[in-house]
Amino acid sequence: MSALDWLIRHVRAVGLLVVGLCLLGVFAATNLPLAIFPNLTVPRIIVAAEGGDAPSENVLVSVTKPLEEAFSSIPGLKLEESQTTRGSAGFTLTFQDGSDMNVVLQLVRARIAEVASTLPNGVSVTAERLNPTVFPIIDYSLTSDRRSLADLQELALYTVRPRIARIPGVARVLVNGGDKREFQVVVSPAKLSAHGFAMADVDDAIAKTNIITAVGSYDEQYVRHLVIVSGSLSDEDSIRHVVIGAKDRVPVTVGDVASVSEGVERRTVIATGGGKDAVLLNIIRSPDGNTVQVADDVRAEVARLRATLPQDVVLTPFYDQSEIVRESEASVVEAIAIGGFLALIVVTLFLRNFRAAFVTLVMLPITLVIAFAALRFFGMTLNIMTLGAIAIALGLVIDDAIVVVEHIYLELEQGHPRLSAVVHGLRDITPAMVGSTMATVVTFAPLMLLPGVTGGFFAPLVKTMISVLAVSLVLALTVVPLLARWVFPEGLVTGGPHVAGPVERTYLKVVHWALSHRPVTLLLIAPIAAGVWFLFGQLQSGFMPEFDEGAFVLDYRMPAGTSLAETDRVMRQVEAVLAHEKGVKTWSRLTGALSGSGLEITQLNQGDMVVRLTSGKRPSADEIMSDVRNKLGSLVPDLSVDMVAILGDLIGDIAGTPQPVDVKVFGPDINVLKQVAQQVADKVSSVKGVVDVSDGIIESGPETMVQVDPVKAAVRGLTIDTVTSAAQGAMDGDVPSFVKRTDLLEPVRVRFPFVANRTVDSVRAMTVAAPNGQLIPLGSVANVYVDQGGPELDRENQRLMVAVTARLEGIDLGSAIRQVKSKLTGLALPPGYAIEYGGLYKSQQESFLALGAVFATAAAAVFSVMVFALRSFRIAVSLFTAAVLSLAGVVLALWMTATPLNVSSYTGAIMIVGIVTENGILLFDEFLRRKRLEPERAPLALIAEAGAARLRPILMTTFAAITALFPLALGIGAGAAMQKPLAISVIGGLAFSTLFTLVLAPVLYASLLARSERAKA
C-alpha cells in the first residue's frame, strides 16, 4: 500500500488532524508574545559604582582598579570596559557567547562582595544583566500648572508607580525628576559659636533625640505592656525644641542656633515633558512580558488613575514602543497578504485554471497557521524577525504547492485519469521535493550558529523559516494530493495555451544552441563575473538595516563643569527649536540623568531627550534630525549633540557598540592621549557625511581644593575631621536623621546658610568653630585653590583609552570607515600608543567574518545534499556553480537599489544558494528520470527536454517567489524595512537564477561529461 493509498483511505482522519492543527495554530497565534525584537540573551553585565564626589584619579585607584582586577578572573570574560569619572565608575563586562548569564551575574556579585570592604566608605556597587528589556517600553510625563514638583514626585512615587508596578509583565517603574522634600535646619555659625557648640553637636542631638525604642515589658492584671521610649520628631516645631546641650544650666535648643523649615533638596536632575517641568515615569517590562499586552494594560491602568488624580495633574505618554510593534507587524502582515495575492495571480496566469490556483490558495493559510503552532512550541515571540521570516518563506511555501499541483496538472494534461494523475504525479515529484527542501534547510540551518547580536536576531528568523518549510513540505505531499483529487476534474479542460508555451519554444532553441556552443557559452560568463566583481566593490556597506520608527533620542552634553541651571537654560532653547520643527509631536527631557536602565553614569552637564514624531505624512526621521542638528549648531555652538533612532540606539547598546564610528586611541598617559584624540577627531570631522563627532575627552570640570594644614589646624584646636565637617555643613550639609511624616520618611538636613553665587574667596572666608568658640576662617588653616579637575578615564581590558566617536549622515558605514582610515594613515603616533577601530564597524566586520564561515558551511552542506539526492558528483558541481553565479543577481539588485551590504542582505545572499538549488534539483531529477526510462538516448537531448518539461514549474515558482517578496522589498513600514535588504537580495538572486539553472547548469554538466557520453545516441 502506497502512502497516497493510506491517505485516501484515512482522508477523514487526515482532514480532522489538519483542522486540529489549524485550531492549535490559531490559538498559538493569538497567544504568542508580541515584541519589537526577539528575546535576546546578551552576554553582558553592567556594573555601576557610585559614592561621593572624589576626583576621577582617586576613584580610578580606589574603586576602578580593584573591581577590574576582581572581575578579570571570572571565567569566560571576553572584554572588560570601564569608565571612571568624578565619584563614579561604570563597567561593561562582555562574556563569551553561550555563557550562562545567571551564573555569571552571581559570580560578578560575588567578586563585588569580596572587594567591598576595601572600597571607600559610601561607595555602593550594583550589577545587572543587559538585555533589551532593561530599556523602557512606555514613558509618561506627570505635569501640573498649580502643584509643586515635590507634590508631583510624591504622586508619581506613591500613587502612580505602585499601581503600574503591579501590572503583570512590568518589571520596574523608574521615576525621574521632581523635588524631594526635606526639613532644613539652617545653622547660624555666629550663634552656634556663641553658645560654644559645633555643627557635629547639632547633628548628634537630632540623631539621638529622634529615636523610638522598645526597652522592655511588664505584666499588669494578666496583660503584657510593652515599654517604648520615644523622642521621635514630627514637624518643624519638634525639631526646634531638640536640646543640643546646656550652658550654665540653661538648655540650648536647635531653635536657638538655627532656623527650621520644610523645603526641598538641591536638584541634581531636571525633567521636562513637552517643554513643561515634569516628573517622568519609565516603564520597563519583564523579559517574558508581552510588549503590546503590557502597554495595553498600562494604558488601561493610567485611564483609571486619571479619574483619581487631581484635575490639574496631567499624565501624558511621550513614548510607546507598542506602537512601533503594531506598525511593524501590520506592515509585515500586509506584505504577506499582498505578496500571497500576487503569487496566486501568477499561478492562475500560468495554469489558466482557477481550480489549480484554488488548491495553492488553500495551502497558504493552512501552512502559515500551523507554523504559528511551531513557533509556540519553540517558545518564540511574534516580532519583526519571525514575521519577516514568514513573509520571506511565503514564496517557498507557494513553491512547494505549485510544484506538486503543476506536476499533477501535467499528468492530467497528458490524458491520465484524475486518480492516476495524482498517484503518478506525487510518486514522480516526491524525491525532488524532499531533496530540494533539504537543500534549502541545510542552507538556513548554519545561520543559527552566528554569534553575538547578529545570531540573536537571525536565529529566530531561521528557526521560523525551517518550521514553515517543514510544515509546507509535509502538507504539499499529503494535503495537496487529497485536495487535487477532490478539486481537479476527471477530464481536464484547459483554458487554452498556457503562458509558458512561447517561452518554452524559445527556451528549447536557446538551450540547444548553448549545448552546441559550450565554450562560447562559458566564455560569456567571464564579462558577467568581471562586471559583478566591479559592482561588488562599489556596494555600500552597513551593519543592521535602518528604519524610521517615528522617534529618536537626542543625547547632549555641555562643556565640562557647566552647572545644572545653565545646562537647563540652554536646553530650554533646544526645546523651543523642537517646538517649531515640522514633524515633531512632543518630547521629554532629562538633564543630569539619562533615559535608560538607570545604571548609566551621568553628570549635571549632560542628559538626553526622547523626541516623538507625528504620524502620517512628515519628513523622515533622518531629515528631521539633520535639520535639528544644523539649527542647534548655529544656535548653541557649545552644545555637543548625538541623535539616533531609539531602536537603533538599543541595537547598538545590545551589540556593545552604539556608535558607527569608534576610533580607540590607547596609551599610558592621559595627557598625551588627549592630544592624540584631538588630532584624530579633527581628521574624522573632515570626512563628509560624518557628524556628531566627539573627541572622547570628557572633563569632570573645575574643583576647589581645600588642602588642610594639620599643624595650623592643631594650633587652633582643630582636626582635619572638624574642618571637613564644617566645610560639608557649609556646602551640602549632613542628614543625621529622618522624620516620619504621614507614611513617609523625610530627611532632616543640617547645614550652614546656602550661598548661591559662591566664589573661591567666599570658600576661604567660611568659618570653622574652634573649641573655645572662636570662629576661624577656613583659609587660615587650609590652602584653598582651584584645580581644573581630571577627565573621565576610560579603560578597555585595563588599558587606558580615549574613544573618538561619530555618527553618519548621507554616507554608508563602509565608505565612511575607508575615508577615516585614509585620513588617519599618515598620523604619527608617539611610541607606546596605538589606534584600533571599534563601534558598529567592528561588529560589522565580526558579523561578516561569521557570515563568511556560515556561507562556507552552508555551501558544503548544500553540495552534500545534492550529491546525496541526485547521486551524481558532476550534477552537484554544475548546480552548485550555477547557484553561486546566481549571486551576481544579488550584487546587481543591491547596487541598483542603493541597498547596503549589511547583515540582512548578506543573509539573503546565503539563502539564495539554497533557494536556487531547489529549482536545479527539480530540473536534474527530471533528467535522471528520463535517463532511466530512455537510457539509449543522448544526455544532451534528454537534458534539453527535461529543462523544457520543468520550465513551467520553475518559472512559476520563480515568479511567484519574486512577487511574494516584492511588497517586503519595498520596505514600507518599520517591520518590512528590517527585512527589505534580505528581500532585495533574494529577488535579485532569483531573477538571475532561472537563466543559470536552466541554461548554464546543463552546459556545465555537459562540459563535465566524457566525449563518449555526450556523443551517445
N, C-alpha and C positions, 0 to 999 in steps of 0.2 A: 504494500500500500504506500503510495507516494504521500508526501507532505500535503500536497494540494487535495488529494482524496480525503485525507484526515480532516483538513479544514472544511471541506464541503460537507462531510458527514456531521461535523460538530459546529456548523455555521452559527447556530443559535448561541451556543456556549461562547464562541469567539466574539459574537456581537455583544453579548452581555458583559464579557470581560473588557472589551473596548469601551463600552458605556461606563462601566465601573471605574476604569482608569481615567476616563474623561471627567467624571464627577469628582474623583480624587484630585485631579489636576485643577479643576475649578476651585475646590476647597483650598488647595495649596496656594493658588494664585491670589485668592482673597485674604490669605493669612501670612503671606511672605512679608517679612520686614522690609520697609522701604527706606532707602538711604541714598545719598548722592554718590558715595563711593563704596567699594566693597569693604568688608571688615578686614582691616589690615593688621598684621602683627608686626609692629615696628620694633626692631631690636635696639631700642634706645631708651636710656634713663636720663631724666632731667633732675639735677640736684641744685638746690638754692641754699646758700649760707648767708644769713643776714644778721646784723647786730652792730649798732653804733655807727660812728662816722670816722673811723680810723682811716688814715691815708692809704691809698691803694698799695704803696710799697710795703707798709706794715701788714696789711691784710694778706698780701702775697706770701709773706714769710710765715705769718702766724696761722693762717687759715687755708689758703690755696694749696701750698706745697704739702702740708701734712695730709690733706684729703687726697691730693693727686697720688701721693705715694701709697696711701691706703687702697685706693681704687685700682692702681696699676697691677696689683697681684690677683685681681678677680679673674678666674678662668674665662676665656672667650672674649676678653676685651679687645676690640679691634681699633678703636680710635678714642682718644681722651682729649676733650677740648675744655678749656676753662676761660672765664672772663673775670677779671678782678678789677673792681672799682672801689670808690670810697665806701668803706663799711660793708661791702657785699662781695660775694663771689658766686659765680654760677658755673655749673659743669654740665657738659653733654657727653654722655658715655655711650658709645656705639659698640654693639657686640656682634659676634658672628651670626649670620643668618641661621635660623633653626634653633637658636638658644631658647631655653625655657625662661621666659621673661619674668614669670612669677618667682622662680627660684633666684634669678639674677637680682631682682628687686630686693629680696630678702638678704642676699649677700651684700649688696650695696649698703643697706641699712645696718647690717652687722658691722661693716667696716666703719661706718659713721659712728656707731656706738663705741667702737674700740678707741677712736681718737678723740671722742667728745671731751674727755677730761683734760686733754692737752690744749683745747681751743680756748681763746679768751672768754671771760665771763660775758654773758649776754648774747653770745652767738647761737642762733638756732639754725639747724640744718634739716631740710626736708627733701625727700626724694620721691619721685613719681614716674611711672611709666609714661612714655609718649605714645599716643595713638590718636587717630582722627577725632575721637570723642572727647578729648580734653579741650577742644575748642568749642565755643558756644554755637548752638544751632538756632537760637532765637534770642533777641535782645529787646529790652524795653527801657524807656526813659520815664522817670517819675518827675513831674513838674507841677508848679503851683504859682499863681500870681500873688497869693496872700501869705502862704506859710513859709516859715524859715527852712533853710536847708537841713537844720537839725531835726525839725519835725518830719521832713521828707525822709531823712535817713532812718529815723525810728519807724516810720510807716513801712519802709522797704525791708528793714531787718526783722521786725517783729509782727508785721501783719501780712505783707505780700510774700516774702520769702518762705515762711513756713507753709503757706497754702500751696505754693508752687512746688516746693521741695518734696511734698508727699505724693505728688503725681507719679504713677508707675512709669519707669523709664527715665526719670530725671535723676541724674547723679548728684549735681551740685548747682547751687544758685549763687553766683558771685555778685556782691554789691559793691559798687564803686562810687565815690563822690559823696557830696553832702558834708555836714558838720557833725562832730561828736561833742555832746555836752560834757562839761566838767565844772566842778566847783573850783574857783580860783582864789587862792589865798595869796594876795599881793602884799609882801612884807616891806615895810619901810626900813631901809638899812639904818637910818638915824635912830628911829625908835627902838629897833632891836638892839643896837649898840648901847643906847642909853639905859636900857634895862639889864644890860650885861649878858645877853644871850646871843647865840649863833644860830644860823639857819638850820643846822643839824638838830638843835633843840626843838625847834618848831616841828620839824619832821617827826622827831621821836615822840613828842607829846601827842600829836594827832594819831600816829600809828598805835600808841599804847592806850589811848582813850577809846578809839573806835574798835572795841572788841566785844564779843558776846561769847561767853564760855560756860559750859556746864561744869560745875565744880564738885558736884556730889548729889546726894539724895537723902531723904529721911522718910520714915513711916509715921503717919498720924491717922489714928482711927481707921486702921486697915487700908489706908490709901497711901500710895507712894508718891512723894513730892520730889520733883527734880529741882535742884537749886541752880539757878543761872545767874551769873554776874554779867551785867550789861552796861556798857558805856557807849553803845552804838550811836553814831551820828545820823541825823535825818535831814537836816537842812542847813542853810547858811547860819542861822542863829545858833544852832547847836555847835557848829564849828567855831564860831566867835567865842563861845564860852569855854572852849578847851583851855585848861590851865597848863601853861608852859612850865612854870615854876613859881617860886616865891622869893621876893626880895624884901628883906626887913619885915618878914611875916605878912607881907602883902602879896596875894596871888597875882601873877601876871598872866593874862589870857591872850589867846590869839588875837582877839579883837583889839587889845591894847597896842599891838605892834603891826597889825596888818588889816587891810580891808578884805572882806569876804563877799563874793558874789558868784552867781551862776553865769558861766559863759560857754565858749566853745574852744576846742583845741585849735592850735595853729594848723592851717591846712597844709597838707602835703600832696593832695590830689584835687584837681578841679575837673568837674564833669559838666558837660552841656548836652542838651538834646534839642536839635533844631534851632540852635542859637540861644536857648534859654538855659540858665543854671539848672542843673538836674541831678538826680541820683540814677545811676544806670544799673540795670539788672541783666547779667549774662547767664543764660540757662544752658547747662551742659548735660547732654543725655548720657545714659549709661551705655557701655559697649554693646549690650544686647537690645537696646531700645530701638524702636521704630521711629525714625525721624519725623515722618508725616503724622503718625499717631500721637507722638509726644507733643508736636506743635499744635495739633488739633485740641488735645486735652489742655494744653497750656492756655490756648486762646479761650476755650470754654470756661476755664477757671478764672481767667482775667475778666471775662464778661461778668461772672458772678461777683468778683471782687469789686468791680466798678460800682456796683449797686451799694456796697457797704462803705466805700471810701468817701471822704468829704467831697462836696460838689466842686470845690475849687482845685482838686487834685486830679491831674490828667496822667493816665498811664498809656503811653504811646509806643507801638512797635517800630523799631528802626532797622531791624534786620531779621529775616525769617528764611532759614535755609530750606524749609519745606517747600517754599515757592519755587526755588530752582530745581528741587527734586521733582515736583509735579510737572514743571515745564519740561525738564529733561526727559522724563518718562513719557510725557504726552508727545514730544517731538519724535521719540524713537518709535512709539506705538503707531503714530501717524505714518512714519516712514515704512513700517512693516505693512500697514494696511494698503498704502499706495503701491508699494513695491509688489505685494502679492497680487493686487488687481492688475497691474501692468503685465506681470508674468503670465497670468491666466489669459490675457488677451493674446499674448504671443502663442500660447498653446492652441488656442482656438483658431488663430490665423494659419498655423502650420498644419493642423489636422483637419481643419474645415469641418469639425464635428463637435457639437456642443456637449454630447454625452461624454466624450473623452475629456473635455475640459472640466466637466462636472466632477468626474472622479478625482482629478487633480485638485479641484476646488475643495472637495470634502476632506481630502487628506491633509490639507494645510492646517486648518484649525485643530483637527484631531491631534496631529503631531505636536503642535505648539502647546496645546492644553496639557497633554500627557507629559511634555517636557517640564512643565511647571512642577509636577509632582516629583520629578527627578531633582529639580533644584531644591525643593523642600527636603528631600531625602539627604542631600549633601550638605544641608544646613547653610545654604547661601541666601543672600538677600536680593531683592529686586533693586538694581542700581543701574547707572548708565553703562556699566561694563556688561552685566548679564543681559540687559535688554538689548544692548548693541550687538551682543553675540547672537541673540535670537534673530535680529534683523539681518545680520550677515549670513547666518545659517539658512535664512529663508530661501535663498536661491538654491542652496544644496538640497533642501527638503523638496523643493519643486523638482529638482533634477531627478531625484530618486523616483518620484511618482511618474514623472514624464517618461523616463526610460522604460519602466515596466508597462505603462499604458501604451506607449508608442510601439513596443515590441508585440504586445497582444494585438494592437490595432493593425500592425503589419501582417500578422498571421491572418487576420480577418480579410485584409485587402487581397491576400493571396488565395482566398476562397475557402479557407478552413472553417468548419462549423465553430460556433462560439465556444463550446467546452473544449474542443480540441485546440483552438487558438489560445485559450487561456493556459491549458496544460503545457503545450509546446513552447509558448512564449515564455512562461515562467521558468520552465526547465532550461531553456537556452540562455536566459539572461541572468539567472541566479549567480553562477560563478563570477561573472564580470561585475555584478552588483556588489557582491561581498568583497572582491578584490579591490575595486575602486574605492569603496567606503573605508576599507582598511588602510589604503594608501593615504587617504585624507586624514584619518585619525592619527596615524603614526607621524604625520607632518605636524599636527597640532600638539600632540602629547608632549614633545620636548619643551614647548613653551612654558609648561608648568614648572620647569626646572630653573627658570630665570630667577636670579637673586634680587634682593632689595625691593625697593618700591615698585620697580618695573614688574617683577614677579608677583607682587601683591596685587597689582592692578590687572594683569593679564592672565593670571592663573584662573580666576573665576570666569573670564571670557572663554578660556579653552575648555574648562570643565563643562560650561554651558553648551558650547558647540559640540563637544563629543557626546553629551547626553542627547542633544537634539538629533544628531546624525544617527546614533544608535537606535533611537525611537523611530526615526524616519525609515531606516533600513528594514527594521522588523515589520513595520506597518506596510511598507511597499511590497514586501514579499508575502504578506498574509492578507491584509485587508484589501489592498488594491485588486488582487485577482478575484476576490469574492465580489467586490463592487462591480468589476468588469463583467463577471459572469451574470450579474443581475441587471446591469445597466445597458451593456452593449447589445445591439440587435443580433438576431440569429443570422440574418443576411445583411451584410453591410452595404449601405447605400452612401457613397461618399458625396461630398458637395462639389465635386469637380476636381481639377488638378490642384494639388497642394502647392503651397508657396515654394517649397524646396525643389520643385520639378525643374525649372530652368537652371537653378543653381547647381543641381545635380549633374546636368548635362555639361555645364561649364566646368565643373569640378573634374569630371572624367577626362576632359581634354587637357586640363592643367596638370593633373597628376600623371597622365600618360606621358606628356611632354617632359615633366620633371624626372620621371623614372628613366626616360630615354636619354636625358641630358644631365646625368647626375653630377658630373664635375662642375658644369656651369651653374647648376642649382646651388651646389655647396659654395662655390666662389661668390655667389650673390650674398651669402651671409656675411662675408668679410666687411663690406662697407656698412652693413647694419650694425655689426659689432663695434666698428670704429666710431660710428656716429653715436651709439649708445654710450660708449666709454667717454666720449667728449661731453655728452649731456650730463652724464653722472657727475662729472667734475664741476658742472655748473649748478647742480642742485643746491638749494638752501638746506640747512640742517637745523634741528632743534632737539628738544628733549621730549616733553609731553605736548600734546595738542593744546592750543589756547582757545578759549571761547568766552563770549560775552555773557556773564551771569547776571548783569544788572546791578552790580555793586562793586566797590573797590575800597581798599584800605589806603589811607594817606598817613604814612609814618613821618614824623617830623622831629627836628632837633634844632634848638637854638645854640648859639656859641656857648662854650664852657662857662659855667658859673652864672648863667642867666637865672634870675630869680623866678619863682613861680608866678608872681604877679606880672612881671614883664613878659614872660612866655605866654601867659593868658591874654595879655593886651594884644600881642602880635597875632595870636590865633583868632581873636575876635575879627581882625581884618581878613583873615583867611575865610572865616565863616561868612563874612559879607560878600566875598568873591563867589563862594558856593551858592549863596542865596540868589545871585543873579546869573548863575550858569545854566544854560539851556540843557535840560535833560536830568538835572539833579532834583530829586524829590525831597529828601531830608538827610540828616546826618546826626551822628553823635560824636562827642569828643572827650577824650581823656587826656589830661595834662598831669604829668608826674606818675603815670601808670600806663599800661598797655592792655588792650582788649585781647585777652587770651586765656591761658590756663592759670594765670595768677602766679606763675613761677618765674616770670621774666624779671631781669634786673633793670631798673629804670632810675632816672634822675629827674629833678624838678624841671629841667630844661627840655624835656622830651615827652612824647606821647604819641597818640595816633587818633585818627578819625575814621569811622566807618561811614562811607558815603553810599547812600541808596539812590538808584536812578529810577526815573519814571518808566512805566511800562508803555508798550506801543511804539509808535514811530518816534525816534530820537536819534541823535548822533551816537555812534558806537562808544563803548566804554573807553577804548583806546584814544578816540578823538577827544573825548571829554577830559581824560587825564592829560593829554598833550596840551590842550587849551589851558587847563588849570595850571599846569607846570609853567607855561610861558607867562601867564599873568602873575604868578607868585614870584617868578624870577625877577621881575621889574619892581613889584610892589614891596616885597620883603627880601632883599638880597641876602641878608644874614641867615635866613631860614633854610635849612637843608631838608629836602623832602624826598620821599621814596614812595611811589604809587604803584600798586599792583592789585590785580583782581583777588578777591578774598579766597576763592578756592585755589587759584594759582599759588597764592601765598601759603595756603595749607599744604598743597602738594610739595612745595619747596621745603617747608618745615618738616614734613614727614620724611622727605628724602635726605634731610640734614644739610641741604644746600639751597637756601632760599634765594640767593642772588644768581642771575645768569652769568655775570662776570665776577669772578672772585680771584684776584691775584694775591697770593700769600707771600709775604716777604719775611724770611726767617733770619735771625741773627741774635747775638748775645747782648747787644747794647740797645736799650730802648731809644736813646737819643739819636743814634745812627739809623736805627730802623725808621724813626720819624722822618728823617731827611730823605732816605731812600723811598719811603712810601709816598712822600710828596712828589718826588720826581716821577714815580710810576703813575700816580694819579693825574699829573699833568699830561703825560703821554696818552693815557687811556682816554682822557677828556677830549683829546684831539681827534678821536675816531668818530666819524659822522654816524649818528644813529645811537651812540652810547650816551645815556642820560643818567641823571640822579647819581653822579659819581661821588663816592665817599672815599677820602684818603685813609679811613680807618683809624685816624688819630682822634681819640675821644678823650678830651681833657676833663678832669674832675672839677676844675675851677679853682679860684684862689682860696687859700686857707690862712686864717690868722693864727699864728703860732704863739702860745704863751709858755715860754721856757722859764720855769720857776727856778730861782737861785736858792738852793737849800740853806746856804749859810745866812743869806739875808732874811729868809723866812724864819729861820730858827732864832735869830736875834730878836725878831718881833714876837716870838712865842707862837709862830705858825708852823704848820706842817704842809707838805705837798697835798695831803688829803684835804686839809682845811681850805686851802686855796682852790683846789678843784671843786669842792662842794660849793664854795662861794661863787665861783665862775659859772657853775652849772645853774645855780639858783638865779643868777642874773640873766642867764640866757633862756634856757628852756624850762628850768625848774625841776623839782622832784615830784613824784607821785607816791607819797608814803602810805596811802590808804584809799579805800573806796567807800562810798556812801550808798546805802540801799534806798533807791527812790522808786516807789511802787514795786514793780517786779524787775527793775533794772539796777545794775551797779554802775554808779557814776564816779569817775576818778576825782580825787582831790589833789590839785596841783599847787604846790607851794613854790613861789618864785618872787624875785625882786621885780620892781616895775619894768615893764617891757618898753624898750626904746626902739621905735620903728626904723629910724634912719641913723643907725649906729655907725660910728667911724672907728678907725684904729685908735685914735686919741681917746675916744669915749671908753673903749675897752681898757686902755691903760688907766683911765680915771676911775674905773669900777673899784668899789671899796670892799675890803675884807675886814671883818671884825676880829680884833686881837683879843686874847683872854682878858685883858684889862679894860675892854670896852672901847678901846681906841679904834677908829676907822682908818685902815691903812690902804692907800691907793695900790691897785694891782701892779702898776708899773714900777713901784718901789721895791717889789720883791721878785719881779719876773721881767724877762726881756720879751716884749710884745712886738711882733713884726709880721709882715705879710709875705707869705710864700705862694708861689704860683700854683702849687699843687701838682700832683702827678697825673699821668694819663691812665686810661683804662689799660690793663695789662692782659693781653690775650696770649694763650699758650695752647699748643697742639702737641700732644704726646710729650709734654713737659719741655717743649721748645718755645722760646719767646717768639711772638709773631705779630705782624700788623697786616691786616687784610684790606686791600683796596677793592671796593665793590662797586657795581654799577648795574643798571637795567638797560633794556634795549627799546628803541622806538624806530620802527620802519626798517629794521635790519634783522636778519636771522642770526641765530646763535653761532653757527659755524663761521659765517663770514666775519662777524664781529671779533671772534677769538683769533681768527687768522690775522686780521689787521692789528689787533692788540699785540699779538706775538711779534709781528713785523716791527711795530713801533718800539718794542722793548728789546729787540735783538741787540742793538748797539749800546744798551745801558750798562755802564761799568759798575760792577758791584764790589764793595770792599771785601777783602779776604774774610772768609767765615760766614758770608751772607749768601742766601740763595732765594730763588723765586720758584714757586710752584703754582699750578693752576687748579683751582677748586670750583666750587659752585655747581650750577646746573651743567656746565661744560664737562666737569669731571664725571658727574652722574651720567651724562650722555655717553661719554667715551666708555665708561664701565658697562653701560647697558648695551651699547653697540658691540662691544667685545663679547659679552654674554650672548647676544643675539647671533653673532657670527658662529659661536660654538653651537648654539641651538640649530642654526641653519645646517651646519655640517652634520649634526646628529640626525636631523630630520631627513636630510638628503640620503644619508646612508640607510636609514630605516625605510624610506620610500623605495629606494633601489632594491633592497632586500625583499620587500613585499611584491614588487613587480616580477622579480626573478621567481619567487615562490608561486605567484598567481599565474604567470604566463609560461613558466618553465623554459625560459629562453634568456640567456645572457645577452645575446645580440639585441633582442627586442627591448630588454631593460635598458641597455646602453642608449639605443635610439630614442626611446621615450624620455629617458632622463635628460638627455641632451636637448631635446625639443622643449622640455619643461623649463630647463634652466635658461634657454634662449628666450623663452616667453617673458622672462624678467625685463627684456627690452621694452615691453609694453608698460611695465611698472614705471620704469625710468621716464619714458616718454610722457606718460599720464601725469606724473608728478611735476615734470618740467613744464608741460603745457598749462597746468592749473596753478603753477607757482606754489605748490604744496611742499613744505619742508620734508626732508627725510628725517623722521623722528621715530620714536619707539612704536607708535601706532602704524605708520606707513611701512616701517621695516618689518613689523609683524605681518602685515598684509603681503609683503614680498615673500616671506617664508611660506605663508599659507597657499600662495598661488602655485607653488611647486606641487603640492598635493592635489589641489583642485584640477590643475591641468592634467595630471596623471590619470584622473578619473576617466576623462574622455579618451585618453590614449589606450587605457585598458579595454574600454568598450570596443575600440577600433581593432586592436590586435586580437582580442578574444574572438571577434567575428572572423578575422583572418584565419586563426587557428582552427576554428570550427569548419570553415570551408576547406581548409587544407586536409582535415581529417576525412571529409566527405569526398573530396576530389584530389587525392594525392598525386595523380598523374599530371595535373596542370601546373603551369609555371607560377612560381611565387609572385612575380611581378604583376601578373594578371589578377591573381587572387587578391593581392593586397589592394589593387585599384578598385576591384569590385567590393571588397569589404569596406573601403572608405566610402564608396557611393551608398552602400547599404546603411552605414552608420552616420551618413551625412545629416539626415534629417534629425535624429535624436541629439546629435552633437550640436547642431545649430540651434535646436530648440532649447537645450539646456543652457547653452552659452547665452543666447539672447534673453532667456528667462532669468538667468542669474544676474545679468547686467541690468535688466530693467528692475529686478527686485532690489538691487543695491543702489540704483540711481537716486532715489529720494534721500538715502543716507549720505550719498556723495555730495549732495547739495549742501549738507551741513546746516540745515535750517533748525534752529533751536540748540540749546547748550548740549543736550544729550547726544543729538546727531552730530554736533560739531566735534565731540570727543572721538567719534568713530569715522569722521569724514576722511582723514588721511588713509585709514585702512581700507575703506570702501573704494577710494580712488585707485589705490594700488591694485586691488583685486580686479576692478573693472578694466584697468589698463592691461593687466596680465591676461585676462580672459579675451580681450579684443585681439591680442596677438596670438593667443594660444591656438585658435581654430586653424589658422594657416599653418602654424608649425606642427600641430598634431596631425592634421590631415594630409599635409604635403611633405614637410621636412622629415618627419619621423619615418614615413615609408621610404623616402630617399636614403636616409641614413641606414635603415635596416637593409635595403637592397645593396648599399655600398659595402656592408659588412658581410654579405653572403659571398660564398665562393662562386667563381665564374661558372662552374659546372651546375651549381644550383640555380643560378639566375637563368641559364640557358635551357633548363629542363622544360620539356613540353609534354 
